[in-house]
Amino acid sequence: MGDGRCANCRDNAPEFERAASFGEYRDGVRGLIHLLKYERVIPVARPLGGMLAQAIAELLADCRGSMPLLIPVPLHKSRRRSRGFNQSELIARSAARRLPQRLELACGALVRQRDTVSQVGLSREERIANVRGAFRVADAARVKSREIMLVDDVMTTGTTLSECARVLKHAGAERVWAATVARAFEGADSRLAGDSGEQEATELAVTTSV
């Protein structure tokens, strides 16, 4: 019998407790994420938020005590300036409104202080090195002794989410959970997905060429 974890998480335990996704990064879900990230169709954040809310709800059953702090994976300021928004933040806001439990949203608690290169073709060790030091906690008092619900649009290998969780726990967070709209499995069109935009340049190039 399995334990609900993918092979990568069993072999290389991530820093977060558990991850949940609404569905696989394909078909309609992938299309909605593309509409938001690349076509800038902002209203699409609402249905994506509903999907994320379901993934969050699955994880809330395992949380202890008070409701966790909801933190979207941040974009680097240059990428956010170019796009005009952080898609994970928009989706998180929509998800928070749909949950029966009231979760505190802390968009500025975690900061992406260094941009990263594409993760495409990198080994696991190279992926870890690529995101190491890319994030910092801007408000340690806010995360100390709290459970954190870390949210993003897509998870591929989980390297980015794991690094965010490591930084949050180093700052005093008790436990970190990871919820995403979609999960992109390696070998299943994974070249078109990336954790929090790490592979966006590659994805956009492929999308616009077909």
C-alpha positions as CSV (number, residue, x, y, z in Angstrom):
1,M,0.0,0.0,0.0
2,G,1.2,3.5,-0.7
3,D,1.4,6.4,1.7
4,G,-0.1,9.0,-0.7
5,R,3.3,10.5,-1.6
6,C,4.9,10.6,-5.0
7,A,8.2,8.7,-5.6
8,N,10.2,11.9,-5.6
9,C,8.8,12.9,-2.1
10,R,9.5,9.4,-0.8
11,D,13.1,9.4,-2.0
12,N,13.8,13.1,-1.1
13,A,11.6,14.3,1.7
14,P,10.5,17.9,1.2
15,E,10.4,20.5,3.9
16,F,6.6,20.8,3.8
17,E,4.4,18.3,5.7
18,R,2.2,17.3,2.8
19,A,1.0,18.7,-0.5
20,A,-2.4,18.6,-2.2
21,S,-3.5,19.6,-5.7
22,F,-6.9,20.0,-7.2
23,G,-5.9,18.1,-10.4
24,E,-3.3,17.4,-13.0
25,Y,-1.8,20.1,-15.1
26,R,-3.5,19.3,-18.3
27,D,-6.6,20.0,-20.5
28,G,-9.0,22.6,-19.0
29,V,-7.0,23.3,-15.8
30,R,-3.9,24.0,-17.8
31,G,-5.9,26.2,-20.2
32,L,-7.3,28.3,-17.3
33,I,-3.8,28.8,-15.8
34,H,-2.5,29.9,-19.2
35,L,-5.3,32.4,-19.6
36,L,-4.4,34.0,-16.3
37,K,-0.6,34.0,-16.5
38,Y,-0.1,34.8,-20.2
39,E,-3.3,36.3,-21.5
40,R,-3.9,38.3,-18.3
41,V,-7.5,37.3,-18.1
42,I,-7.9,38.3,-14.4
43,P,-11.5,36.9,-13.9
44,V,-10.1,33.4,-14.4
45,A,-8.6,33.7,-10.9
46,R,-12.1,33.0,-9.5
47,P,-12.6,29.5,-10.8
48,L,-8.9,28.7,-10.1
49,G,-9.5,29.9,-6.6
50,G,-12.3,27.5,-6.2
51,M,-10.0,24.7,-7.3
52,L,-7.3,25.8,-4.9
53,A,-9.9,26.0,-2.1
54,Q,-10.6,22.3,-2.5
55,A,-6.9,21.4,-2.2
56,I,-6.6,23.7,0.9
57,A,-9.6,22.1,2.5
58,E,-8.1,18.6,2.1
59,L,-5.0,19.7,4.1
60,L,-6.9,21.7,6.8
61,A,-8.1,18.4,8.3
62,D,-4.5,17.7,9.3
63,C,-3.8,21.1,10.8
64,R,-3.7,21.5,14.6
65,G,-5.0,24.3,16.7
66,S,-5.6,27.7,15.0
67,M,-6.1,28.2,11.3
68,P,-2.9,28.3,9.3
69,L,-1.5,31.5,7.8
70,L,-2.1,31.6,4.0
71,I,1.0,32.6,2.1
72,P,1.2,32.6,-1.8
73,V,4.6,31.8,-3.3
74,P,6.0,35.3,-4.3
75,L,7.3,36.4,-7.6
76,H,10.5,38.3,-8.0
77,K,9.8,42.0,-8.3
78,S,11.0,42.2,-11.9
79,R,8.7,39.4,-13.0
80,R,5.8,40.8,-11.1
81,R,6.4,44.2,-12.6
82,S,6.5,42.7,-16.1
83,R,3.2,40.7,-15.6
84,G,1.5,43.3,-13.4
85,F,0.4,40.8,-10.8
86,N,1.3,37.6,-8.9
87,Q,-1.1,34.9,-10.2
88,S,-0.7,32.9,-7.0
89,E,-1.7,35.8,-4.9
90,L,-4.9,36.4,-7.0
91,I,-5.8,32.7,-6.8
92,A,-5.1,32.7,-3.0
93,R,-7.4,35.6,-2.4
94,S,-10.2,34.0,-4.4
95,A,-9.7,30.7,-2.5
96,A,-9.8,32.4,0.9
97,R,-13.2,33.8,0.1
98,R,-14.6,30.4,-0.7
99,L,-13.4,28.6,2.3
100,P,-15.8,28.2,5.3
101,Q,-12.9,28.7,7.7
102,R,-11.4,32.1,7.9
103,L,-7.7,32.0,6.9
104,E,-5.5,35.1,7.4
105,L,-3.8,36.0,4.1
106,A,-0.2,37.2,4.4
107,C,1.0,38.1,0.9
108,G,4.1,40.1,2.1
109,A,5.3,37.7,4.7
110,L,7.6,35.9,2.2
111,V,9.7,37.7,-0.4
112,R,11.5,36.4,-3.5
113,Q,14.7,38.3,-3.2
114,R,16.5,36.6,-6.1
115,D,15.2,35.6,-9.5
116,T,15.9,32.1,-10.7
117,V,16.7,30.5,-14.1
118,S,14.6,27.9,-15.7
119,Q,14.6,24.5,-14.0
120,V,14.3,22.7,-17.3
121,G,17.0,20.1,-17.7
122,L,18.5,20.6,-14.2
123,S,19.3,17.7,-11.9
124,R,17.7,17.6,-8.5
125,E,20.9,18.9,-6.9
126,E,21.0,21.8,-9.5
127,R,17.3,22.6,-8.9
128,I,18.0,22.9,-5.2
129,A,21.0,25.1,-5.7
130,N,19.0,27.2,-8.2
131,V,16.4,28.2,-5.6
132,R,18.6,28.2,-2.5
133,G,18.7,31.7,-1.1
134,A,16.0,32.9,-3.4
135,F,13.5,33.6,-0.6
136,R,13.5,35.4,2.7
137,V,10.9,36.0,5.4
138,A,10.0,39.7,5.7
139,D,8.0,39.4,8.9
140,A,9.4,36.7,11.2
141,A,7.0,37.7,14.0
142,R,4.0,36.9,11.8
143,V,5.1,33.4,11.0
144,K,6.6,32.4,14.3
145,S,4.9,29.4,15.9
146,R,2.3,29.4,13.2
147,E,1.2,26.7,10.8
148,I,1.5,27.9,7.2
149,M,-0.6,27.1,4.2
150,L,1.8,27.8,1.3
151,V,-0.1,28.1,-2.0
152,D,0.9,28.3,-5.7
153,D,-0.7,27.6,-9.1
154,V,1.4,24.6,-10.2
155,M,3.8,22.2,-8.6
156,T,6.2,20.1,-10.6
157,T,9.0,18.6,-8.5
158,G,8.1,20.7,-5.4
159,T,11.6,22.2,-5.2
160,T,10.4,25.7,-4.9
161,L,7.7,24.9,-2.4
162,S,10.2,23.0,-0.3
163,E,12.7,25.8,-0.3
164,C,9.9,28.3,0.8
165,A,8.9,25.9,3.5
166,R,12.5,25.6,4.7
167,V,12.9,29.3,4.9
168,L,9.6,29.7,6.8
169,K,10.5,27.0,9.3
170,H,13.9,28.5,9.8
171,A,12.0,31.7,10.7
172,G,10.0,29.9,13.4
173,A,7.0,28.5,11.5
174,E,5.7,25.3,13.2
175,R,4.6,23.4,10.2
176,V,4.1,24.1,6.5
177,W,1.6,22.7,4.1
178,A,1.6,23.1,0.3
179,A,-1.6,23.5,-1.8
180,T,-1.7,24.1,-5.5
181,V,-4.3,24.2,-8.3
182,A,-2.4,21.7,-10.4
183,R,0.3,19.1,-10.3
184,A,2.6,18.5,-13.3
185,F,4.1,15.1,-13.3
186,E,7.6,14.7,-14.8
187,G,7.4,12.9,-18.1
188,A,3.8,14.1,-18.7
189,D,4.3,17.3,-20.6
190,S,6.3,18.6,-17.6
191,R,8.4,20.8,-19.9
192,L,5.3,23.1,-20.0
193,A,5.0,23.6,-16.3
194,G,7.1,25.1,-13.5
195,D,6.9,25.9,-9.9
196,S,5.9,29.6,-9.5
197,G,7.1,30.7,-12.9
198,E,10.5,29.1,-12.9
199,Q,10.0,27.7,-16.4
200,E,7.7,30.5,-17.7
201,A,10.1,31.6,-20.5
202,T,10.2,28.1,-21.9
203,E,6.5,27.5,-21.5
204,L,5.6,30.8,-23.2
205,A,7.9,30.1,-26.1
206,V,6.4,26.6,-26.6
207,T,2.8,27.9,-26.3
208,T,3.2,30.7,-28.8
209,S,4.9,28.5,-31.3
210,V,2.1,26.1,-31.7
